[in-house]
């Protein structure tokens, strides 16, 4: 179990017995129970203790491993629309690649910036910016917590938290082999084994290999654009030297090479073909190590320790003009000394540099360490938790951006070498009290302190006429006290209502891409207050449930990433500033029903109404545009999804479950990476809808899945933007295409 002390401490959540919580077949084989079915009861650890999903007085969406497998959910992108209010944002301005893609929740975090507003956790450990994108390999469940989670989950959870819990080894030896292929020559092989090694030691290992041809053609370079290959593995060793002590050693590794779509395909081609004349496969290596200790010190007090380390190395490329360009070469001068004061050696551009066409490369190296200690206990009507947290995050970023003389823009090169060391600590606590059998009152608070220390240098050479070079050195401190209060009440045995007020905090920082002088550009903390009212209800027979949440969020000193024109006409300037105060309000609905023994239906809906209450967007030349009253970027107003399932009994112990799902995303705006876009210009991204179908056959240890993604073969785009160099009336509009209709099959054997 994830929190050992639950075995001996009476939970406060309506007296639910949790001794057998979270038990499930180690390798489910996608088997479906026979006879009358109720909705499967899902247990979560959203409050650092195990409770049923319907008993948690907060907005939480959860999926167990069986549901993840049946629905074909491979990564966090598959959760969009399935989880109300969850979406993505491009945090890198004019850098459209996966390293600068973040999660947003209820519109909070849409600006991305340099640190996310939705924290991602694996087995309780926070995952840094570049390390969160591990696929959903070998998960027991996924929990998505909406609203500020800073009290218990900590840093960068102003909007919410995504908590992934991996499977534990079981009491018997088990394993599986799985093969998957689709019509675009995307092949995957997965194997797993698990079982006891002794009376006190158990282990599991899960590995996956992938080789994908890709479905987007680069017609300029005569190759596939979004091909991919990679290997990933996750292992877990669980040692229980005595009943009161459990130690888990967890490790994972992934190594991927893949082509990024960049800006994508020209919209006017009505196709998924790209024209890039510069392309190299992105590379990402990701390693994580973790040790979790749960120790029941007494019958009422338990200690939890989480120690973790993650290292990520990433190299990403894209063609900035996304087109065939004149490859005329030009050699630009090196820089041997800084032209700023004080004079320092310049290492990133000490040799002549030849530019031709356009190319962009970003190198990221990130090392992250964290240690968390929690002491938890409970007696009578009080359950409490107190903890300490410490982290160190070291990041090194290099950037090479070249524009050759054949582009309708001044030839230039940019070379950057940037380091950021961020560390911090926190003390936190939360307590829940049940004054009556039906009421619970929860209070929590957290004090956090972070330090940011940056260094490095930047060189900008514009046609050998304007040469700028300067060091980047800075040090800033940030701290915050945030809290939460919640009251929940059991209206009946099957209906719960709650009211929560929670404060959110996102630490400030220092811009990675300052303008063309040696000024250090720090930005301050962003804070928010989230007011939420919710209702959770289920039928007496457990076959229907309905959850609803209404919220209002006030955000102050909002950190906004802005790409503004350069007043000297050379390159855009990307900065983050505390530019606005704003608000978000909305409603979230989740429905789940088992209408007959065979027919099931689940649906989710989110309405998100966001607004800048006060926002004057400015550029470096002093021009401004009043954006007050505008809706947030990257935030669709309406999202909806529904999945219907029907179970066929085939005889001989075999079953076939058919699933049909529909997903809808409203239109939304996005900022432009065009160097010629006027201040405040926004792209209009169209609404999208998709049908997906799956059929899962099971018999004994065998299962087979046939699926069709994007059943109606819609051509839609996850993001659109104009080419960066030409005026908008002459520039090409590009779209990053989503996957076309795809047929696939998956076969699994468990033993």
Residue, then its C-alpha position, 0 to 999 in steps of 0.5 A: x500500500x502507498x501509505x502503510x499507516x492506513x492499516x492501523x490508523x482509523x481513516x476519517x473519511x466516513x469510516x471506509x475500511x481501507x485494509x484491502x484498498x488498491x488491490x488489483x490483479x498485477x497484470x489485468x489481462x483486461x478481464x471483465x467480471x461476469x454478472x451484474x456490474x457496479x462502477x468499479x470503486x477507485x481508491x486515491x491518495x489525493x490527500x496523502x491517505x487512501x480514500x475512495x474517489x467518491x469520499x474525497x472532498x475535492x475535485x479529483x479525476x482518477x483512472x485505474x490501470x485497467x481503464x487506462x489499458x482498455x481506453x488506450x491511454x498512452x500518455x498525458x495527451x490522451x487525458x485532454x477532454x477526458x479530465x475536465x479543465x485539463x489542457x496544454x500550453x506552449x510555454x516557449x513562445x516561438x519554440x514549438x517543441x515538446x520541451x516547452x509544452x506544459x499542462x494547464x488546469x482551469x486556465x491557470x498555467x496557460x502562460x507556461x513560463x519557465x516553471x509549470x503550474x500543474x505539478x507532475x508526480x510519479x509515486x509521490x515524487x515531483x518531476x521537473x519541467x523536462x522530465x514529466x513526459x514519461x509515458x503511462x508505462x505500468x501504472x496502477x492508476x492516474x489521479x488528476x487533482x484540480x485546484x491549488x495543491x500546494x499544502x500537501x503536494x508542494x511546488x508548482x501546483x498552483x493549478x493542480x497536480x497529476x499524480x501517477x502511481x506505478x504498480x507494486x509487485x504481487x504475491x505470486x509470479x506473473x508476467x505478460x508479453x504484448x505486441x502492437x502495430x498500426x497501419x502507419x508502421x508504428x510497432x511496439x513490444x512490451x514485456x513484464x514480469x513480477x513476483x516474490x523473491x523471498x518472504x520479504x522481497x518482491x520485484x517487478x520489471x516492465x520494458x517497452x520498445x517502439x519503432x514508428x515510421x510516422x504518418x507525416x511526410x517531409x516532402x523536401x527532404x524525402x523522409x518521414x517527419x515524425x518518425x520515432x524509436x525508443x526504449x523505456x523500462x521501469x523496475x520496482x523492488x519492494x522490501x518488507x523486513x517487518x510488518x510495520x516497515x516497507x521500503x520501495x526502490x524504484x527506477x526508470x529509464x527511457x531513451x528516445x529519438x523522434x522527429x518534431x513537427x515544428x510549426x507543421x504543415x501549410x494549412x492551404x495544402x489540406x495535408x499532413x506534409x511538411x516542407x522543412x529543409x532542416x531536420x534532425x531527430x530530437x533526442x531525449x534520455x531520461x533517468x529516475x531513481x527513487x526510494x520510498x519508505x513507509x514506517x508505522x512507528x506506532x499504531x497511530x503514528x507513521x513516518x514516510x520518506x521520499x528520496x528521489x533523483x532525476x536526470x534528463x538530457x534533451x536535444x531538440x531541433x526545428x526549422x524556424x521558417x518551416x519552408x524551403x529557403x535559399x541556402x546561400x551561405x554567409x560567414x559571420x564574425x566571431x566574438x572574442x570579448x564581451x562588448x559590455x562592462x565588465x569585459x569577459x571572455x565569450x566562449x559560445x561564439x569564439x570562431x567564425x560561424x557560417x549561416x544558411x537557411x534557418x535552423x534552431x537547436x536547443x540543448x537542455x540538461x537537467x538534474x533534480x534531487x528532492x527529499x520529503x519527510x512526512x509524519x502522519x497520525x490519527x486518533x479519535x476524530x482527528x487525523x493530521x500530517x506534518x512534513x518537510x521538503x527540500x529540493x535542488x534543481x540544476x539546469x543548463x540550456x544552450x541555444x543555437x539560432x541561425x538565419x542565413x542571407x537568403x531569408x527575407x530578414x537580416x542574417x544573424x546568429x544567436x548563441x546562448x549558454x545559460x545555467x539556472x540553479x534553483x533550490x528550496x525548502x518547505x514545511x507543511x501540515x494539514x489536519x482534518x477533524x470530524x466534529x460529527x459523523x457526517x461533517x469534516x473540517x480540514x485546515x492546511x498551510x505551507x511555508x515555501x522558500x526558493x532561491x534562483x541563481x543564474x549564469x551564462x552568456x549570450x551572443x547576438x551577431x546581426x549581419x556583422x553590423x550590430x554585435x551584442x554580447x553580454x554575461x548573464x548573472x543573477x540571484x533572487x529569493x522568493x518565499x510564500x505562506x499559503x493555506x487551505x480550508x475545507x468543510x465537507x458534509x455527508x448529506x446522505x450515505x451516497x451524497x457528499x458536498x464540500x466547500x474549499x478555499x485554497x491559495x496557490x503560489x508559483x515562485x518567481x524567477x529570472x528570464x532565460x532570454x533577456x533583451x540585448x543588454x546585460x540587464x537581469x530581468x527577474x519576475x515576481x511570484x504569482x499568487x491565486x485564491x481558489x473558491x470551490x463548491x462541489x457535490x459528489x453523488x452515487x446511487x445506492x447500488x453503486x451503478x451510477x455516480x455524478x460529480x460536479x464542481x463550481x469554482x472561481x479563481x482570482x490571480x494576482x501578479x500573473x506571470x506572462x510570457x510575451x514575444x514582443x518586436x525588437x525596436x531595432x528590427x533585428x530579433x524578437x525579445x521574449x520576456x516573462x513579467x508580472x503583467x496582469x491580474x485575472x480571473x477564471x471561473x467555471x463548472x466541471x461535470x463527471x458522470x459514470x453509469x452502468x445501465x445494464x450488465x452490459x451497457x456502460x457510459x461515462x462522460x465529462x464536461x468543462x466550461x472555463x470562462x477566463x478573463x484578464x481583469x487588468x492587462x496592458x501588454x507592452x513591447x520594448x519600444x513602449x507601445x502598448x495594447x490593452x488586453x483587459x477583458x480578453x479570454x486567456x490563450x490556449x484555453x478552450x471554453x468548452x471541452x466534452x468527452x463521452x465513452x460508451x461500452x458494451x460487453x458481449x458474452x461470447x461463450x467458453x469464458x470469452x468476452x468482447x467489450x466494445x468501446x466508442x468514444x467522442x472528444x470535443x475541444x472548443x476553439x481557442x486563441x494562441x500567441x504568435x511566434x511571427x516576428x512581424x505580428x503586431x503587438x497583441x496579435x492572436x491566432x484563432x485555433x478551430x474547434x476539434x472533434x474526434x471519434x475513436x472505437x475499440x474492441x477488446x476480446x478476452x479469454x483466459x490469459x489471452x486478450x486482443x484489441x482492435x482499434x480505430x483512432x480518429x474514426x472519421x479521419x478529421x484533419x485538424x491541428x493542435x496549434x496554428x501559426x504564421x511563418x515568422x519572417x514575412x508580413x502576415x499578409x504574405x506569410x504562410x499559415x502553418x498547422x501542427x497536424x494531429x494524427x489521421x485515421x489510424x487502424x491498429x491491433x494489440x495482442x497480449x498474453x499473460x502468464 
